[in-house]
Amino acid sequence: MTVDPPVPDVSAPGPWTDPAGEVAAHGPEVMAWAVRYLSEVTQHPVLSQVEPGWVRAQLPEHPPAQSEGWDEILADLDRVIVPGTSHWQAPGWYGYFQANSSAPAVLAEAIIATLGTQGMLWRTGPACTEVETLVLDWLAELLDLPRSFRSDGAGGGVIQDSASSSTLVATLAARDRARRAGARLDDLVAYASADAHSSVEKGLRVAGLMGDQLHLVAVDAHRAVRSDLLIKAVQADRAAGRVPFMVVATVGTTSTHGVDPLRTMGEVAREHGAWFHVDAAHAGAAALCPEHRWIHDGLDLADSYVMDPHKWLFTAMDLSALWVADRQPLVDALSVTPEYLHNTASGSDGVIDYRDWQVPLGRRFRALKLWAVIRRFGGDGLRDAVRGHIALAQGLAGRLAADDRFEVPLPAPLNLVCFAHRAGDEVSEKLLADLNATGRVFLSHTRIEGRYLLRVAVGQTSVGPEHLDELWDLIDRLAPPA
Ligand SMILES: *Cc1c(COP(=O)(O)O)cnc(C)c1O
């Protein structure tokens, strides 16, 4: 038996046929919701208190057959989504590294969605492409990155969704460069700190390398790579016929903000023809301020460098900035051109097609968000904000160090402070649980040499002295004597 499908009524107006009318009618109430959320964000427990499965259980199992109203959607935001949200935009968020947003980022996201650009080729988004090139030149200037990363030479910047993707494409470029030079895939070996981010190993795995092709080099007491051990490892691998093809340095490790010695690592990479990649996903933003640019000493030796404006630079998930000193190996590794993508502009060599700088084909107009953030803050505004965060973190480190219940065992020159209770791991662990149970703050932890440390990352957009005072009061009240 065959069933005749119903004939659609193409003349019936629906929210899908009149985007302008729909936005005019409901944009104001959606924006009013955003205003209320942002002004009331401190009233919710920072970490969501729901049990696994609670969110789904609140929502209908089946999709609606009929159009629903925005009033119903907004009501569900308050009823289900907000309680089911851990509030990364609350000033009491000190966990992991922040993923801070800001008003320009919020508003720019609406514009990006309005344009709905798919900027795979210059032709499909000239503004998407050219603003991206420009805004990464701007950011390179603000961070005082080496000239080689600017787009007026052989290098340039590209926006990826995450530092993980940035490190992956750098790895693919490094791998292909080594393969083109005649190395066998199985002989390649990469080096990174024992404290390097897991994305380094994942990138190598995606690139087809096995676990034993990553050499994790031990760190010193400040959690920076020991160059002497790196040099030994490279020499031993060379002697065994392996090919060192990539050295990854970290500026601001995820665990403790360790800073690797870029210059020595870069020199080792150069000497052996290996690609030198620098991962400054979080801490790189500190280089806005001249007094913190020591973190980048030796960056002129890097083939690629990543930092995430979506962590500490007010740009909201997701926006990672990757620069390469020479774009050719990247494009060689990632460019595949079927007939349907051929066009005059791409054929002219006069334009960038960013699809050749990333794994996916399609891409959204993320650059507009960074452009809006930089324009609304201005360079001075960004510097003031980052400087303010570092000053707040330093203030907390000072209070902790001055109190004989606590120890700050590692250098904390930027905005991450790791500390322990002197009474031992169990007390430190309980202190963290008690702090988080207040709902006013959220801190995460790490373990170094088996020792449990509480971590405080200070970089939330709206965090101020009053919030650090509150955090200190909580620590002071909840911590038992040493
Ligand atoms: C957070 C972090 C990453 C991963 O960042 P994503 O953008 O989430 O992929 C990589 N490296 C370091 C040092 C980080 O702190």
Ligand as a Chemical Component Dictionary entry (heavy atoms), coordinates in Angstrom:
data_LIG
# 
_chem_comp.id                   LIG 
_chem_comp.type                 NON-POLYMER 
_chem_comp.pdbx_formal_charge   0 
_chem_comp.three_letter_code    LIG 
# 
loop_
_chem_comp_atom.comp_id 
_chem_comp_atom.atom_id 
_chem_comp_atom.alt_atom_id 
_chem_comp_atom.type_symbol 
_chem_comp_atom.charge 
_chem_comp_atom.model_Cartn_x 
_chem_comp_atom.model_Cartn_y 
_chem_comp_atom.model_Cartn_z 
_chem_comp_atom.pdbx_ordinal 
LIG C1 C1 C 0 43.222 24.174 27.749 1  
LIG C2 C2 C 0 44.491 23.771 27.145 2  
LIG C3 C3 C 0 44.521 23.080 25.919 3  
LIG C4 C4 C 0 43.272 22.587 25.230 4  
LIG O1 O1 O 0 42.450 23.633 24.864 5  
LIG P1 P1 P 0 41.149 23.401 23.965 6  
LIG O2 O2 O 0 41.000 24.717 23.279 7  
LIG O3 O3 O 0 40.062 23.081 24.912 8  
LIG O4 O4 O 0 41.420 22.284 23.020 9  
LIG C5 C5 C 0 45.741 22.816 25.352 10 
LIG N1 N1 N 0 46.877 23.197 25.946 11 
LIG C6 C6 C 0 46.904 23.849 27.123 12 
LIG C7 C7 C 0 48.211 24.259 27.726 13 
LIG C8 C8 C 0 45.698 24.155 27.768 14 
LIG O5 O5 O 0 45.721 24.788 28.933 15 
# 
loop_
_chem_comp_bond.comp_id 
_chem_comp_bond.atom_id_1 
_chem_comp_bond.atom_id_2 
_chem_comp_bond.value_order 
_chem_comp_bond.pdbx_ordinal 
LIG C1 C2 SING 1  
LIG C2 C3 SING 2  
LIG C2 C8 DOUB 3  
LIG C3 C4 SING 4  
LIG C3 C5 DOUB 5  
LIG C4 O1 SING 6  
LIG O1 P1 SING 7  
LIG P1 O2 DOUB 8  
LIG P1 O3 SING 9  
LIG P1 O4 SING 10 
LIG C5 N1 SING 11 
LIG N1 C6 DOUB 12 
LIG C6 C7 SING 13 
LIG C6 C8 SING 14 
LIG C8 O5 SING 15 
# 
